[in-house]
Amino acid sequence: MSQPSLFKTADGKNHLVTFALVSSLFLLWGFCNGMIDVMDKHFQQELHLTLAQSAWVQFAHYLGYFLMALPAGWLANKLGYKGGIIVGLLMVAVGGFWFIPATQIGAFWAFLLGVCLIASGLTFLETVANPYATVLGPKQFAASRINLAQSCNGVGWIFGPVAGAAFFYGKDATGQSTGSETLWIPYAAIGAFVLVLAVVFSFCKLPDIKSEDEFHLDDNAPAAAAPTAKRGLALAFLWLNIVVLAVAVGMIISAIVAIPSVGQALGLTENQSLGYAAGGLLAIGTAVFLLKKNSISSHSIWSQPHFSGATLTQFFYVAAQCGIFAYFINYMTSQIPPVPESFKTGSFASWMEVHANGQLGLSDKGASTLASVGFMFFLGGRVLGSALLKKFAAHKVLATFAALAGLCSLLVFCKLGWASAVALFLTYFFMSIMFPTIFSLGIHGLGSRAKQASSFIVMAIMGGAIMPKLMGHIADLNGMSAGFIIPLICFIWVTGYALFWSKLSGSSGVIGVDASKGH
Protein backbone atom coordinates (compact mmCIF):
# COMPACT_ATOMS: atom_id res chain seq x y z
CA MET A 1 0.00 0.00 0.00
CA SER A 2 1.41 3.44 -0.95
CA GLN A 3 2.16 5.95 1.79
CA PRO A 4 -0.35 8.85 2.05
CA SER A 5 0.89 12.13 0.59
CA LEU A 6 1.70 14.94 2.98
CA PHE A 7 -0.28 17.42 0.83
CA LYS A 8 -3.03 15.31 -0.77
CA THR A 9 -6.54 15.63 0.69
CA ALA A 10 -9.26 12.98 0.67
CA ASP A 11 -10.66 14.31 -2.63
CA GLY A 12 -7.35 13.44 -4.33
CA LYS A 13 -6.18 17.04 -4.80
CA ASN A 14 -2.53 17.86 -4.16
CA HIS A 15 -1.96 21.19 -2.38
CA LEU A 16 1.83 21.37 -2.55
CA VAL A 17 1.87 24.62 -4.56
CA THR A 18 -0.62 26.24 -2.19
CA PHE A 19 1.45 25.08 0.76
CA ALA A 20 4.61 26.59 -0.76
CA LEU A 21 2.88 29.97 -1.17
CA VAL A 22 1.58 29.91 2.38
CA SER A 23 5.04 28.94 3.66
CA SER A 24 6.44 32.14 2.15
CA LEU A 25 4.37 34.03 4.72
CA PHE A 26 6.22 32.25 7.50
CA LEU A 27 9.52 33.35 5.99
CA LEU A 28 8.23 36.93 6.02
CA TRP A 29 7.23 37.11 9.67
CA GLY A 30 10.33 35.22 10.75
CA PHE A 31 12.43 37.93 9.09
CA CYS A 32 10.38 40.71 10.71
CA ASN A 33 10.58 39.12 14.14
CA GLY A 34 14.31 38.53 13.76
CA MET A 35 14.90 42.24 13.20
CA ILE A 36 12.72 43.17 16.18
CA ASP A 37 14.91 41.12 18.49
CA VAL A 38 18.06 43.09 17.66
CA MET A 39 16.31 46.46 17.78
CA ASP A 40 16.10 46.64 21.59
CA LYS A 41 19.82 47.18 22.11
CA HIS A 42 19.87 49.88 19.42
CA PHE A 43 17.33 51.96 21.32
CA GLN A 44 19.05 51.27 24.65
CA GLN A 45 22.13 53.00 23.27
CA GLU A 46 20.58 55.72 21.12
CA LEU A 47 17.91 56.77 23.63
CA HIS A 48 19.70 55.72 26.86
CA LEU A 49 16.95 53.32 27.93
CA THR A 50 17.05 50.69 30.66
CA LEU A 51 16.42 47.03 29.82
CA ALA A 52 12.84 47.31 31.06
CA GLN A 53 12.23 50.49 29.03
CA SER A 54 13.62 48.99 25.82
CA ALA A 55 11.12 46.13 26.21
CA TRP A 56 8.49 48.60 24.93
CA VAL A 57 9.68 47.53 21.46
CA GLN A 58 8.52 43.99 22.21
CA PHE A 59 5.38 45.37 23.82
CA ALA A 60 4.47 47.36 20.70
CA HIS A 61 5.11 44.32 18.52
CA TYR A 62 2.91 41.98 20.50
CA LEU A 63 0.32 44.66 21.18
CA GLY A 64 -0.45 44.48 17.45
CA TYR A 65 -1.13 40.76 17.80
CA PHE A 66 -3.30 41.29 20.85
CA LEU A 67 -5.45 44.03 19.33
CA MET A 68 -5.91 42.48 15.89
CA ALA A 69 -6.23 38.75 16.66
CA LEU A 70 -10.01 38.71 17.10
CA PRO A 71 -10.72 41.08 14.17
CA ALA A 72 -8.41 38.91 12.06
CA GLY A 73 -10.31 35.77 13.02
CA TRP A 74 -13.64 37.45 12.25
CA LEU A 75 -12.43 38.76 8.89
CA ALA A 76 -10.93 35.37 7.97
CA ASN A 77 -14.36 33.82 8.50
CA LYS A 78 -15.93 36.49 6.28
CA LEU A 79 -13.33 36.65 3.52
CA GLY A 80 -11.87 33.17 3.66
CA TYR A 81 -8.18 32.28 3.78
CA LYS A 82 -7.25 34.24 0.63
CA GLY A 83 -8.92 37.48 1.69
CA GLY A 84 -7.37 37.33 5.15
CA ILE A 85 -3.90 36.85 3.68
CA ILE A 86 -4.20 39.79 1.28
CA VAL A 87 -5.48 42.14 4.00
CA GLY A 88 -2.58 41.10 6.23
CA LEU A 89 0.00 41.71 3.51
CA LEU A 90 -1.36 45.20 2.80
CA MET A 91 -1.21 46.09 6.49
CA VAL A 92 2.42 44.91 6.69
CA ALA A 93 3.20 47.12 3.69
CA VAL A 94 1.72 50.17 5.44
CA GLY A 95 3.82 49.45 8.53
CA GLY A 96 6.99 48.94 6.49
CA PHE A 97 6.65 52.21 4.59
CA TRP A 98 5.79 54.09 7.81
CA PHE A 99 9.41 53.66 8.91
CA ILE A 100 10.45 56.21 6.26
CA PRO A 101 8.70 59.17 7.97
CA ALA A 102 9.39 57.59 11.39
CA THR A 103 13.13 57.95 10.75
CA GLN A 104 12.62 61.64 9.97
CA ILE A 105 10.53 62.13 13.12
CA GLY A 106 13.22 60.37 15.16
CA ALA A 107 11.02 59.81 18.23
CA PHE A 108 10.67 56.49 20.06
CA TRP A 109 6.87 56.50 19.70
CA ALA A 110 7.11 56.76 15.91
CA PHE A 111 9.22 53.60 15.66
CA LEU A 112 6.92 51.81 18.11
CA LEU A 113 3.93 52.71 15.93
CA GLY A 114 5.64 51.17 12.89
CA VAL A 115 6.43 48.02 14.83
CA CYS A 116 2.78 47.79 15.96
CA LEU A 117 1.43 48.31 12.43
CA ILE A 118 3.60 45.55 10.99
CA ALA A 119 2.61 43.20 13.81
CA SER A 120 -1.06 43.95 13.13
CA GLY A 121 -0.62 42.76 9.56
CA LEU A 122 1.35 39.72 10.66
CA THR A 123 -1.55 38.87 12.98
CA PHE A 124 -3.83 38.39 9.97
CA LEU A 125 -1.23 36.20 8.29
CA GLU A 126 -0.68 34.02 11.35
CA THR A 127 -4.38 33.73 12.17
CA VAL A 128 -5.04 32.46 8.65
CA ALA A 129 -1.87 30.61 7.70
CA ASN A 130 -1.41 28.48 10.83
CA PRO A 131 -4.76 26.67 10.68
CA TYR A 132 -4.65 26.64 6.86
CA ALA A 133 -1.40 24.69 6.85
CA THR A 134 -2.96 22.03 9.06
CA VAL A 135 -5.72 21.23 6.53
CA LEU A 136 -3.65 21.08 3.31
CA GLY A 137 -3.42 17.29 3.47
CA PRO A 138 -4.22 14.29 5.68
CA LYS A 139 -5.11 15.24 9.26
CA GLN A 140 -2.57 12.80 10.73
CA PHE A 141 0.20 14.94 9.18
CA ALA A 142 -1.21 18.29 10.32
CA ALA A 143 1.55 18.84 12.86
CA SER A 144 4.24 17.82 10.37
CA ARG A 145 2.98 20.35 7.80
CA ILE A 146 2.83 23.22 10.26
CA ASN A 147 6.35 22.43 11.48
CA LEU A 148 7.62 22.16 7.92
CA ALA A 149 6.21 25.58 7.13
CA GLN A 150 7.70 26.88 10.36
CA SER A 151 11.10 25.86 9.02
CA CYS A 152 10.66 28.70 6.53
CA ASN A 153 9.96 30.88 9.53
CA GLY A 154 13.28 29.69 10.96
CA VAL A 155 15.11 30.77 7.80
CA GLY A 156 13.61 34.24 8.22
CA TRP A 157 14.78 34.33 11.84
CA ILE A 158 18.35 33.68 10.65
CA PHE A 159 18.49 36.55 8.16
CA GLY A 160 16.49 39.06 10.23
CA PRO A 161 19.29 39.64 12.79
CA VAL A 162 21.84 39.90 9.97
CA ALA A 163 19.83 42.71 8.39
CA GLY A 164 19.33 44.29 11.79
CA ALA A 165 23.06 44.19 12.54
CA ALA A 166 23.86 45.79 9.18
CA PHE A 167 21.35 48.65 9.35
CA PHE A 168 20.87 49.22 13.10
CA TYR A 169 24.52 49.04 14.20
CA GLY A 170 26.39 50.44 11.21
CA LYS A 171 29.11 53.05 11.72
CA ASP A 172 30.60 55.73 9.49
CA ALA A 173 34.29 56.41 8.85
CA THR A 174 34.58 58.37 12.09
CA GLY A 175 33.12 55.51 14.15
CA GLN A 176 29.79 57.24 14.74
CA SER A 177 26.62 55.15 14.66
CA THR A 178 24.52 55.43 11.50
CA GLY A 179 21.70 53.20 12.74
CA SER A 180 19.22 56.01 13.28
CA GLU A 181 19.58 57.11 9.64
CA THR A 182 19.45 53.66 8.00
CA LEU A 183 16.93 51.82 10.19
CA TRP A 184 14.14 52.46 7.66
CA ILE A 185 15.83 50.69 4.73
CA PRO A 186 15.03 47.02 5.55
CA TYR A 187 11.48 47.93 6.52
CA ALA A 188 10.82 49.81 3.30
CA ALA A 189 12.17 46.78 1.43
CA ILE A 190 9.70 44.58 3.32
CA GLY A 191 6.88 46.95 2.32
CA ALA A 192 7.78 46.63 -1.37
CA PHE A 193 8.14 42.84 -1.12
CA VAL A 194 4.75 42.25 0.49
CA LEU A 195 3.00 44.42 -2.10
CA VAL A 196 4.35 42.10 -4.79
CA LEU A 197 3.33 39.10 -2.71
CA ALA A 198 -0.21 40.51 -2.32
CA VAL A 199 -0.52 40.74 -6.11
CA VAL A 200 0.65 37.12 -6.46
CA PHE A 201 -1.92 35.89 -3.92
CA SER A 202 -4.69 37.90 -5.57
CA PHE A 203 -4.26 35.83 -8.75
CA CYS A 204 -3.97 32.46 -6.95
CA LYS A 205 -6.82 30.07 -6.20
CA LEU A 206 -6.71 29.04 -2.56
CA PRO A 207 -9.18 26.26 -1.64
CA ASP A 208 -11.16 26.93 1.55
CA ILE A 209 -10.73 23.58 3.32
CA LYS A 210 -12.19 22.79 6.74
CA SER A 211 -10.78 20.44 9.35
CA GLU A 212 -12.80 17.56 10.77
CA ASP A 213 -15.23 18.41 13.59
CA GLU A 214 -14.20 15.65 16.00
CA PHE A 215 -15.93 17.20 19.01
CA HIS A 216 -19.25 17.85 17.14
CA LEU A 217 -19.13 21.55 17.90
CA ASP A 218 -21.05 22.32 14.70
CA ASP A 219 -23.86 19.80 15.28
CA ASN A 220 -27.38 21.19 15.27
CA ALA A 221 -28.39 18.84 18.05
CA PRO A 222 -28.89 20.34 21.53
CA ALA A 223 -25.64 20.76 23.39
CA ALA A 224 -24.82 17.87 25.68
CA ALA A 225 -23.23 18.31 29.06
CA ALA A 226 -19.50 17.70 29.09
CA PRO A 227 -18.02 15.27 31.65
CA THR A 228 -17.77 17.02 35.02
CA ALA A 229 -13.99 16.68 35.33
CA LYS A 230 -13.36 17.88 31.78
CA ARG A 231 -15.76 20.79 32.15
CA GLY A 232 -14.16 21.75 35.44
CA LEU A 233 -10.73 21.90 33.83
CA ALA A 234 -12.09 23.89 30.89
CA LEU A 235 -13.67 26.46 33.23
CA ALA A 236 -10.52 26.70 35.35
CA PHE A 237 -8.44 27.37 32.24
CA LEU A 238 -11.02 29.91 31.04
CA TRP A 239 -10.72 31.84 34.32
CA LEU A 240 -6.92 31.82 34.03
CA ASN A 241 -7.32 33.21 30.52
CA ILE A 242 -9.37 36.03 32.07
CA VAL A 243 -6.48 36.69 34.47
CA VAL A 244 -4.05 36.90 31.56
CA LEU A 245 -6.44 39.18 29.64
CA ALA A 246 -6.78 41.51 32.63
CA VAL A 247 -3.00 41.81 32.95
CA ALA A 248 -2.63 42.36 29.18
CA VAL A 249 -5.15 45.21 29.15
CA GLY A 250 -3.52 46.57 32.31
CA MET A 251 -0.22 46.64 30.45
CA ILE A 252 -1.81 48.64 27.63
CA ILE A 253 -3.17 51.17 30.14
CA SER A 254 0.19 51.36 31.90
CA ALA A 255 1.83 52.07 28.53
CA ILE A 256 -0.44 55.10 28.15
CA VAL A 257 0.31 56.24 31.70
CA ALA A 258 4.03 55.88 30.94
CA ILE A 259 3.68 58.96 28.71
CA PRO A 260 5.01 61.67 31.11
CA SER A 261 2.16 64.16 30.56
CA VAL A 262 -0.49 61.48 31.13
CA GLY A 263 1.20 60.05 34.21
CA GLN A 264 1.59 63.50 35.76
CA ALA A 265 -2.02 64.42 35.06
CA LEU A 266 -3.31 61.23 36.70
CA GLY A 267 -0.76 61.23 39.50
CA LEU A 268 0.06 57.60 38.82
CA THR A 269 3.23 55.69 38.08
CA GLU A 270 3.45 53.02 35.40
CA ASN A 271 3.38 50.21 37.98
CA GLN A 272 0.51 51.72 39.96
CA SER A 273 -1.66 52.00 36.87
CA LEU A 274 -0.87 48.40 35.95
CA GLY A 275 -1.91 47.18 39.40
CA TYR A 276 -5.12 49.21 39.57
CA ALA A 277 -6.21 48.43 36.01
CA ALA A 278 -5.38 44.72 36.10
CA GLY A 279 -6.97 44.29 39.54
CA GLY A 280 -10.16 46.10 38.57
CA LEU A 281 -10.52 44.26 35.28
CA LEU A 282 -9.89 40.91 36.96
CA ALA A 283 -12.63 41.62 39.49
CA ILE A 284 -15.08 42.51 36.70
CA GLY A 285 -14.02 39.54 34.58
CA THR A 286 -14.36 37.13 37.50
CA ALA A 287 -17.85 38.41 38.27
CA VAL A 288 -18.95 37.95 34.65
CA PHE A 289 -17.35 34.50 34.59
CA LEU A 290 -19.25 33.38 37.70
CA LEU A 291 -22.53 34.64 36.25
CA LYS A 292 -22.07 33.15 32.78
CA LYS A 293 -20.11 29.93 33.34
CA ASN A 294 -23.20 27.72 33.43
CA SER A 295 -24.25 28.96 29.98
CA ILE A 296 -21.08 27.64 28.30
CA SER A 297 -22.33 24.64 26.32
CA SER A 298 -20.46 21.69 24.87
CA HIS A 299 -20.70 23.43 21.47
CA SER A 300 -18.36 26.17 22.67
CA ILE A 301 -14.64 25.92 21.99
CA TRP A 302 -14.14 27.05 25.60
CA SER A 303 -15.70 23.79 26.76
CA GLN A 304 -12.65 21.97 25.37
CA PRO A 305 -9.81 22.12 27.93
CA HIS A 306 -7.16 21.18 25.36
CA PHE A 307 -8.03 24.44 23.56
CA SER A 308 -8.40 26.73 26.59
CA GLY A 309 -5.19 25.22 27.96
CA ALA A 310 -3.46 25.89 24.64
CA THR A 311 -4.16 29.63 24.77
CA LEU A 312 -2.48 29.79 28.18
CA THR A 313 0.39 27.59 27.06
CA GLN A 314 0.98 29.70 23.96
CA PHE A 315 1.00 32.79 26.18
CA PHE A 316 3.76 31.33 28.36
CA TYR A 317 5.75 29.89 25.46
CA VAL A 318 5.83 33.14 23.49
CA ALA A 319 6.70 34.96 26.72
CA ALA A 320 9.75 32.74 27.15
CA GLN A 321 10.75 32.91 23.50
CA CYS A 322 10.38 36.67 23.28
CA GLY A 323 12.37 37.28 26.46
CA ILE A 324 15.23 35.03 25.33
CA PHE A 325 15.34 36.53 21.84
CA ALA A 326 15.04 40.12 23.08
CA TYR A 327 17.86 39.90 25.62
CA PHE A 328 20.22 37.60 23.72
CA ILE A 329 22.48 40.53 22.78
CA ASN A 330 22.48 41.87 26.35
CA TYR A 331 23.42 38.43 27.66
CA MET A 332 26.22 37.83 25.16
CA THR A 333 27.75 41.27 25.73
CA SER A 334 27.56 41.21 29.53
CA GLN A 335 27.53 37.65 30.86
CA ILE A 336 30.03 35.58 28.90
CA PRO A 337 33.65 35.40 30.17
CA PRO A 338 36.30 37.71 28.62
CA VAL A 339 37.58 36.51 25.25
CA PRO A 340 41.32 36.13 24.45
CA GLU A 341 43.22 39.23 23.29
CA SER A 342 44.08 37.38 20.07
CA PHE A 343 40.48 37.95 18.97
CA LYS A 344 41.29 41.66 18.51
CA THR A 345 42.76 40.77 15.15
CA GLY A 346 41.65 38.39 12.44
CA SER A 347 38.24 37.46 11.09
CA PHE A 348 36.34 38.26 14.28
CA ALA A 349 38.00 41.57 15.11
CA SER A 350 34.92 43.59 14.08
CA TRP A 351 32.80 41.52 16.48
CA MET A 352 34.86 42.56 19.51
CA GLU A 353 35.22 45.64 21.67
CA VAL A 354 36.71 46.56 25.03
CA HIS A 355 33.91 46.88 27.58
CA ALA A 356 33.64 49.40 30.41
CA ASN A 357 35.37 46.96 32.79
CA GLY A 358 38.44 46.95 30.54
CA GLN A 359 37.88 43.37 29.33
CA LEU A 360 37.54 42.28 25.72
CA GLY A 361 34.15 40.90 24.74
CA LEU A 362 31.48 40.88 22.07
CA SER A 363 30.23 44.14 20.61
CA ASP A 364 26.54 44.76 19.96
CA LYS A 365 27.08 44.18 16.24
CA GLY A 366 29.00 40.98 16.91
CA ALA A 367 26.30 39.69 19.26
CA SER A 368 23.61 40.61 16.70
CA THR A 369 25.39 38.60 14.04
CA LEU A 370 25.87 35.75 16.49
CA ALA A 371 22.11 35.77 17.07
CA SER A 372 21.81 34.30 13.58
CA VAL A 373 23.74 31.28 14.85
CA GLY A 374 21.09 30.90 17.53
CA PHE A 375 18.42 30.90 14.85
CA MET A 376 20.36 28.23 12.98
CA PHE A 377 19.95 26.11 16.10
CA PHE A 378 16.28 27.10 16.01
CA LEU A 379 15.95 25.98 12.39
CA GLY A 380 17.85 22.77 13.10
CA GLY A 381 15.45 22.01 15.93
CA ARG A 382 12.49 22.46 13.61
CA VAL A 383 13.96 20.16 10.98
CA LEU A 384 14.70 17.43 13.53
CA GLY A 385 11.42 18.12 15.31
CA SER A 386 9.44 17.73 12.09
CA ALA A 387 11.01 14.31 11.59
CA LEU A 388 10.24 13.26 15.17
CA LEU A 389 6.67 14.48 14.89
CA LYS A 390 6.06 12.13 11.97
CA LYS A 391 6.89 9.16 14.19
CA PHE A 392 5.93 10.13 17.73
CA ALA A 393 2.87 11.71 19.34
CA ALA A 394 3.08 15.50 19.20
CA HIS A 395 2.34 16.07 22.88
CA LYS A 396 5.14 13.70 23.90
CA VAL A 397 7.69 15.42 21.64
CA LEU A 398 6.54 18.80 22.98
CA ALA A 399 6.91 17.64 26.59
CA THR A 400 10.47 16.44 25.92
CA PHE A 401 11.58 19.61 24.15
CA ALA A 402 9.94 21.88 26.75
CA ALA A 403 11.57 20.04 29.66
CA LEU A 404 15.00 20.28 28.02
CA ALA A 405 14.46 23.99 27.26
CA GLY A 406 13.63 24.49 30.94
CA LEU A 407 16.84 22.71 31.94
CA CYS A 408 18.84 24.96 29.60
CA SER A 409 17.19 28.06 31.09
CA LEU A 410 18.16 26.84 34.54
CA LEU A 411 21.80 26.52 33.41
CA VAL A 412 21.72 30.08 32.04
CA PHE A 413 20.18 31.31 35.30
CA CYS A 414 22.99 29.66 37.29
CA LYS A 415 25.56 31.82 35.46
CA LEU A 416 28.08 29.07 34.64
CA GLY A 417 30.16 31.01 32.13
CA TRP A 418 30.65 29.33 28.77
CA ALA A 419 28.46 26.41 29.83
CA SER A 420 25.57 28.84 30.25
CA ALA A 421 26.32 30.41 26.86
CA VAL A 422 26.13 26.98 25.21
CA ALA A 423 22.89 26.30 27.10
CA LEU A 424 21.45 29.52 25.70
CA PHE A 425 22.04 28.32 22.13
CA LEU A 426 20.53 24.94 22.98
CA THR A 427 17.46 26.74 24.32
CA TYR A 428 16.90 28.04 20.78
CA PHE A 429 17.05 24.44 19.53
CA PHE A 430 14.48 23.12 21.99
CA MET A 431 12.09 26.08 21.58
CA SER A 432 11.89 25.43 17.86
CA ILE A 433 8.80 23.21 17.63
CA MET A 434 6.80 24.71 20.47
CA PHE A 435 4.68 27.39 18.82
CA PRO A 436 3.37 25.29 15.90
CA THR A 437 2.95 22.17 17.99
CA ILE A 438 0.99 23.98 20.72
CA PHE A 439 -1.07 25.58 17.95
CA SER A 440 -1.84 22.26 16.30
CA LEU A 441 -2.70 20.56 19.59
CA GLY A 442 -4.93 23.49 20.58
CA ILE A 443 -7.13 23.45 17.43
CA HIS A 444 -7.20 19.64 17.21
CA GLY A 445 -10.64 18.41 16.19
CA LEU A 446 -12.39 21.81 16.29
CA GLY A 447 -13.76 21.66 12.72
CA SER A 448 -14.98 24.97 11.30
CA ARG A 449 -14.30 26.58 14.68
CA ALA A 450 -10.56 26.28 14.00
CA LYS A 451 -10.40 29.82 12.56
CA GLN A 452 -12.09 31.24 15.65
CA ALA A 453 -9.87 29.19 17.94
CA SER A 454 -6.84 30.28 15.92
CA SER A 455 -7.57 33.95 16.60
CA PHE A 456 -7.59 33.35 20.36
CA ILE A 457 -4.33 31.36 20.25
CA VAL A 458 -2.72 34.14 18.19
CA MET A 459 -4.08 36.66 20.70
CA ALA A 460 -2.20 34.75 23.40
CA ILE A 461 1.02 35.90 21.74
CA MET A 462 0.55 38.95 23.98
CA GLY A 463 2.70 37.00 26.44
CA GLY A 464 5.62 38.28 24.39
CA ALA A 465 4.75 41.83 25.45
CA ILE A 466 4.25 41.23 29.16
CA MET A 467 6.99 38.88 30.32
CA PRO A 468 10.00 40.66 28.74
CA LYS A 469 9.08 43.72 30.80
CA LEU A 470 9.23 41.60 33.94
CA MET A 471 12.37 39.83 32.75
CA GLY A 472 14.02 43.18 32.02
CA HIS A 473 13.04 44.52 35.43
CA ILE A 474 14.62 41.52 37.15
CA ALA A 475 17.73 41.90 34.98
CA ASP A 476 18.02 45.60 35.82
CA LEU A 477 18.02 44.75 39.53
CA ASN A 478 19.94 41.46 39.65
CA GLY A 479 21.80 41.00 36.37
CA MET A 480 20.87 39.50 33.01
CA SER A 481 21.33 35.88 34.07
CA ALA A 482 18.78 36.27 36.88
CA GLY A 483 16.15 37.32 34.36
CA PHE A 484 16.14 33.80 32.94
CA ILE A 485 14.03 32.65 35.87
CA ILE A 486 11.06 33.85 33.78
CA PRO A 487 11.66 31.51 30.78
CA LEU A 488 12.31 28.66 33.23
CA ILE A 489 8.87 29.11 34.82
CA CYS A 490 7.24 29.39 31.39
CA PHE A 491 8.80 26.15 30.12
CA ILE A 492 7.60 24.33 33.24
CA TRP A 493 4.03 25.30 32.32
CA VAL A 494 4.50 24.17 28.69
CA THR A 495 5.85 20.82 29.89
CA GLY A 496 2.84 20.33 32.15
CA TYR A 497 0.35 21.07 29.35
CA ALA A 498 2.09 18.65 27.01
CA LEU A 499 2.19 15.88 29.61
CA PHE A 500 -1.55 16.19 30.32
CA TRP A 501 -2.75 17.01 26.78
CA SER A 502 -4.02 13.50 26.13
CA LYS A 503 -6.29 13.66 29.19
CA LEU A 504 -7.41 17.19 28.33
CA SER A 505 -8.38 16.27 24.78
CA GLY A 506 -9.48 12.68 25.28
CA SER A 507 -7.19 11.73 22.40
CA SER A 508 -4.36 9.21 22.48
CA GLY A 509 -2.18 11.56 20.46
CA VAL A 510 -1.57 13.31 17.16
CA ILE A 511 1.22 12.14 14.87
CA GLY A 512 2.40 14.22 11.92
CA VAL A 513 2.26 17.73 13.35
CA ASP A 514 3.93 20.33 11.15
CA ALA A 515 6.47 22.14 13.30
CA SER A 516 7.72 24.43 10.58
CA LYS A 517 5.42 27.41 11.16
CA GLY A 518 5.05 29.99 13.84
CA HIS A 519 7.21 31.95 16.20
PyMOL commands that set and color helices and strands:
alter all, ss='L'
color gray80, all
select helices_A, chain A and resi 16-36+39-46+51-54+56-105+108-135+139-168+179-182+184-202+228-257+260-266+270-295+301-303+305-326+328-334+341-344+349-351+364-389+394-413+418-431+434-442+447-478+481-505
alter helices_A, ss='H'
color red, helices_A
select strands_A, chain A and resi 352-354+360-362
alter strands_A, ss='S'
color yellow, strands_A
deselect
rebuild
show_as cartoon
